Amino acid sequence: MSKSRKMSPKCRSKRMRSSYITIVAAIIIHGIMVPQCSARRIAQGDDFPAFSVKTLSGIQVDRDTGSNRMAMVAFLMAGQKSSEQAAQDLQRVITSYEEHRHEMDIVIVMDDPVFTDAFKDTAQDPNDAICLVHDVEKELWGQFHIIAAPTVIISDKSDKVTSVIVGHGYDFIPSLRFHLNQALGIAQTMTAEEVGKVKTVQNKTSSARIRRHLKMAKMLEDKGRTDASLQQLDQASKIDPNDLQVVLEIGRLNCVRSKPDLALKALEGRDFTTPAGKAASELVLGWASRLQGDFEAAQQHLLKATSQDPTSVRAWFELGQVYEATSQNDLALKAYKEALLVLMECE
């Protein structure tokens, strides 16, 4: 008769840690990871989040769900020509919806009050539906996971996101009008297909070309063609070397390709100011540092990444890898467990 052997706590911990590593690594390596499992822009079809903000005039505004009003939140960044152009176009469009203002919650989020003058004739009444917000700490940017500006998010009266407009191009006004009409339930003079044709015809702006290269890069990466994906990102970078979303993608993809030197070079001298941008940059820096064997730097960056974005599976996994490499086994186990918990919550 065989005797059962008791497994020591140390062995149990080691086996459990090994299981976590195997599961999380398999998910990441084979690309099964759910997109919602990391900080990202809010997307069409998502629930529009409730939020509280204080306007430039000091009025507290609480935007809850169930208000039966559509909402539009626009994020503008100072010193950026595309944001300046978007501010002017937003003012023109908002003014034309005067008779529907009672059905609308409009929030203009600025990282600097420099845009105030653009809306001074639009938001004079304290009881108006238009709120001008100076979000210097970028708290609202973080809540909506905004990386690039300008970004406009629109929801319908049932609090579902109907549109996310990123960047500014010649199609900005017709696209904005179309999605506002859609959210308000106003009969359209242009179909979605016709708006799409406008975007196709006018897809020659720098912002539109960059978005096209980003989309193509993602598609190629999903097919495992990382070199071709990087070529698309390089083309986007040539259009605008200061586009931070492109910079982050180049850094991340070079980590995927196990090219840490190139990843770190991509982020060198870059200043990420939004919460989502900071979290993504710390992940890339930590990931690249781990690949280089600089575990101390990697741990510091990845602790910041998981703190700024606790929903990043990759950040938790990389932190677990660092702990594992430095024999901090209990901490490694906790990090891998966090990665699994995030994945399970995303199912």
C-alpha positions in Angstrom: 0.0 0.0 0.0 1.6 3.3 -1.1 1.9 6.1 1.3 0.7 9.6 0.4 3.3 12.3 0.5 2.6 15.7 1.9 3.8 18.6 -0.2 5.8 21.2 1.7 4.6 24.8 1.7 7.7 25.8 -0.3 6.9 23.2 -3.0 3.2 24.2 -3.1 4.2 27.8 -3.6 6.7 26.9 -6.3 4.2 24.8 -8.1 1.5 27.4 -7.8 3.9 30.1 -9.1 4.8 27.9 -12.0 1.1 27.4 -12.8 0.6 31.2 -12.8 3.6 31.8 -15.0 2.5 29.1 -17.5 -1.1 30.4 -17.8 -0.3 34.1 -18.0 2.7 33.5 -20.4 0.6 31.3 -22.7 -2.2 34.0 -22.8 0.3 36.7 -23.6 2.5 34.8 -26.0 -0.4 33.3 -28.0 -2.2 36.6 -28.2 -5.4 35.5 -26.3 -5.3 38.6 -24.1 -8.5 40.6 -24.0 -8.1 44.1 -25.3 -10.0 45.6 -22.3 -7.4 44.2 -19.9 -5.2 47.3 -20.1 -5.7 51.0 -20.1 -7.0 52.1 -23.4 -9.2 54.7 -24.9 -12.8 54.4 -24.3 -14.4 52.8 -27.3 -17.7 52.8 -29.2 -20.3 50.7 -27.4 -18.7 51.2 -24.0 -20.7 52.6 -21.1 -20.1 56.3 -20.8 -18.6 56.9 -17.3 -20.1 59.1 -14.6 -17.8 61.8 -13.5 -17.5 64.9 -11.3 -15.7 68.1 -12.4 -15.3 71.7 -11.3 -15.6 74.3 -14.0 -13.3 77.2 -14.6 -16.0 79.4 -12.9 -15.8 77.1 -9.8 -19.1 75.3 -10.3 -19.2 71.7 -9.3 -20.8 69.5 -12.1 -21.8 65.9 -11.4 -22.5 63.9 -14.6 -24.4 60.7 -13.6 -25.8 58.0 -15.7 -29.6 57.9 -16.4 -29.8 61.7 -17.1 -31.5 61.1 -20.4 -29.1 63.6 -22.0 -26.5 62.9 -24.6 -22.9 63.9 -23.7 -19.8 65.1 -25.5 -16.4 65.4 -23.8 -13.6 67.0 -25.8 -10.0 66.9 -24.7 -7.7 69.6 -25.9 -3.9 70.1 -25.3 -2.2 73.5 -25.2 0.6 74.2 -27.7 -0.9 71.7 -30.2 -2.1 73.1 -33.6 -4.6 70.3 -34.1 -6.2 71.1 -30.7 -6.4 74.8 -31.6 -8.1 73.9 -34.8 -10.4 71.5 -33.1 -11.4 74.1 -30.5 -12.4 76.6 -33.2 -14.5 73.9 -35.0 -16.1 72.7 -31.8 -17.2 76.2 -31.0 -18.8 76.6 -34.4 -20.6 73.3 -34.2 -21.8 73.8 -30.6 -23.2 77.2 -31.5 -25.4 75.6 -34.2 -27.0 73.3 -31.7 -28.5 76.0 -29.6 -32.1 74.7 -29.7 -30.9 71.3 -28.5 -28.7 72.5 -25.7 -31.2 71.3 -23.1 -30.6 67.7 -24.3 -26.8 68.0 -24.2 -24.0 67.8 -21.6 -20.9 69.3 -23.2 -17.6 69.3 -21.4 -14.4 70.9 -22.8 -11.4 69.6 -21.0 -8.2 71.6 -21.3 -4.8 71.1 -19.8 -4.4 74.9 -19.9 -6.9 77.7 -19.8 -5.5 79.0 -23.1 -8.6 77.6 -25.0 -11.0 79.6 -22.8 -11.3 82.5 -25.3 -12.4 80.1 -28.1 -15.6 79.3 -26.1 -16.2 82.6 -24.2 -19.2 83.4 -26.4 -20.5 79.9 -26.1 -20.4 79.3 -22.3 -21.3 82.6 -20.7 -24.3 81.4 -18.8 -23.4 79.5 -15.6 -26.5 77.3 -16.1 -25.5 76.5 -19.6 -24.9 72.9 -20.5 -21.3 73.7 -21.6 -18.6 73.2 -19.0 -15.1 74.5 -19.4 -12.7 72.4 -17.3 -9.0 73.1 -16.5 -7.7 69.6 -15.8 -4.1 70.4 -15.0 -3.6 67.1 -13.1 -5.3 65.3 -16.0 -7.6 63.3 -13.7 -10.4 63.2 -16.3 -7.8 62.3 -19.0 -7.0 59.3 -16.9 -10.6 58.3 -16.3 -11.2 58.2 -20.0 -7.8 56.7 -20.8 -6.9 59.6 -23.2 -3.4 59.5 -24.7 -3.7 61.7 -27.7 -5.4 65.0 -28.3 -7.6 66.3 -29.6 -10.1 63.5 -28.7 -13.9 63.9 -28.7 -16.1 61.3 -27.1 -19.9 61.3 -27.7 -22.6 59.2 -25.9 -26.3 58.9 -26.6 -29.1 59.4 -24.1 -28.8 55.9 -22.9 -25.2 56.5 -21.8 -23.6 54.4 -24.5 -20.5 55.7 -26.3 -21.5 56.2 -30.0 -18.4 57.8 -31.3 -14.7 58.5 -30.5 -13.1 61.1 -32.8 -9.3 61.2 -32.5 -7.2 63.9 -34.1 -8.3 66.8 -36.4 -8.7 66.7 -40.1 -10.9 68.3 -42.8 -13.6 65.8 -42.0 -13.8 66.9 -38.4 -16.9 69.1 -38.6 -19.0 66.8 -40.8 -18.1 63.8 -38.7 -18.8 65.7 -35.5 -22.2 66.8 -36.8 -23.1 63.4 -37.9 -22.4 61.8 -34.5 -24.1 64.6 -32.6 -27.2 64.2 -34.7 -27.0 60.4 -34.2 -26.8 60.8 -30.4 -29.6 63.3 -30.3 -31.9 61.3 -32.6 -32.0 64.0 -35.3 -32.7 63.0 -38.9 -29.5 62.9 -40.8 -28.8 64.7 -44.1 -25.8 62.4 -44.6 -25.5 58.7 -44.1 -22.7 56.9 -42.3 -21.5 55.7 -45.6 -21.3 59.2 -47.0 -19.4 60.4 -43.9 -17.0 57.5 -44.5 -16.5 58.7 -48.1 -15.7 62.2 -46.8 -13.1 60.6 -44.6 -11.7 58.6 -47.5 -11.5 61.6 -49.8 -10.0 63.8 -47.2 -7.7 61.3 -45.6 -4.6 63.3 -46.5 -4.2 65.2 -43.3 -1.2 64.3 -41.1 -3.4 63.1 -38.3 -5.5 60.9 -40.6 -2.4 59.3 -42.2 -0.9 58.6 -38.8 -4.1 56.9 -37.6 -4.1 54.8 -40.8 -0.5 53.6 -40.2 -1.4 52.8 -36.6 -4.4 50.7 -37.7 -2.3 48.9 -40.3 0.5 48.3 -37.8 -2.0 46.7 -35.3 -3.4 44.5 -38.0 0.0 43.3 -39.1 1.1 42.6 -35.5 -2.0 40.6 -34.9 -0.9 38.4 -37.9 2.5 38.0 -36.3 4.3 40.2 -38.8 6.0 42.4 -36.3 8.7 43.6 -38.7 6.1 44.8 -41.2 4.2 46.3 -38.3 7.2 48.3 -37.2 7.6 49.6 -40.8 4.1 51.1 -40.6 5.0 52.7 -37.2 8.2 54.1 -38.7 6.2 55.7 -41.5 3.8 57.2 -39.0 6.8 58.6 -37.1 8.2 60.3 -40.2 4.9 62.2 -40.5 5.1 63.4 -36.9 8.1 62.4 -34.8 6.4 63.9 -31.8 3.2 61.8 -31.9 3.4 60.1 -28.5 1.0 57.3 -29.3 3.3 56.3 -32.2 6.3 56.6 -29.9 4.8 54.3 -27.3 3.8 51.8 -30.0 7.3 51.7 -31.4 8.7 51.2 -27.9 6.2 48.4 -27.0 6.7 46.6 -30.4 10.5 46.6 -30.0 10.0 45.0 -26.6 7.9 42.3 -28.3 10.7 41.9 -30.8 13.2 41.6 -27.8 15.0 44.8 -29.0 15.2 46.7 -25.7 17.9 49.2 -26.9 15.5 50.3 -29.7 12.6 50.5 -27.2 14.5 52.7 -24.8 15.8 54.9 -27.7 12.2 55.5 -28.9 11.2 56.9 -25.5 14.4 58.8 -24.8 13.7 62.5 -24.0 9.9 62.0 -24.3 7.6 63.7 -21.8 4.3 61.8 -21.2 1.8 64.0 -19.3 -1.4 62.0 -19.5 -2.0 59.2 -16.9 -2.5 56.7 -19.7 0.7 57.8 -21.4 2.7 57.7 -18.2 1.5 54.2 -17.4 2.3 53.0 -20.9 5.7 54.6 -20.9 6.6 53.1 -17.5 5.6 49.6 -18.8 7.8 50.0 -21.9 10.8 51.2 -19.8 10.3 48.4 -17.3 9.9 45.8 -19.9 13.0 47.0 -21.9 15.0 47.2 -18.7 14.1 43.6 -17.8 15.2 42.4 -21.2 18.5 44.2 -20.7 18.9 42.5 -17.3 18.7 45.7 -15.3 16.2 44.3 -12.8 16.5 47.2 -10.3 15.4 49.8 -12.9 12.8 47.4 -14.3 11.2 46.9 -10.9 11.0 50.6 -10.3 9.4 51.3 -13.6 7.0 48.4 -13.4 5.8 49.3 -9.9 4.9 52.7 -11.3 3.2 51.1 -14.3 1.0 48.8 -12.1 0.3 51.6 -9.7 -0.8 54.0 -12.6 -2.7 51.3 -14.4 -3.6 48.3 -12.3 -5.5 46.8 -15.2 -2.4 46.2 -17.3 -1.8 42.4 -17.6 1.5 42.9 -19.3 2.8 45.2 -16.5 1.9 42.7 -13.8 3.4 39.8 -15.8 6.6 41.7 -16.4 6.8 42.6 -12.7 6.4 39.0 -11.9 9.2 38.1 -14.3 11.5 40.6 -12.5 10.6 39.3 -9.1 11.2 35.7 -10.4 14.6 36.7 -11.8 15.7 38.2 -8.5 14.4 35.3 -6.3 11.6 37.4 -4.8 9.3 34.4 -5.2 6.4 35.5 -2.9 6.2 38.8 -4.7 6.4 37.1 -8.1 3.5 34.9 -7.1 1.4 37.9 -6.1 2.2 39.7 -9.4 1.3 36.7 -11.5 -1.9 36.3 -9.5 -2.8 39.9 -10.2 -2.3 39.4 -13.9 -4.7 36.4 -13.8 -7.2 38.3 -11.7 -7.3 41.1 -14.3 -7.7 38.6 -17.1 -10.6 36.8 -15.3 -12.3 40.2 -14.6 -12.1 40.9 -18.4 -13.9 37.7 -19.3 
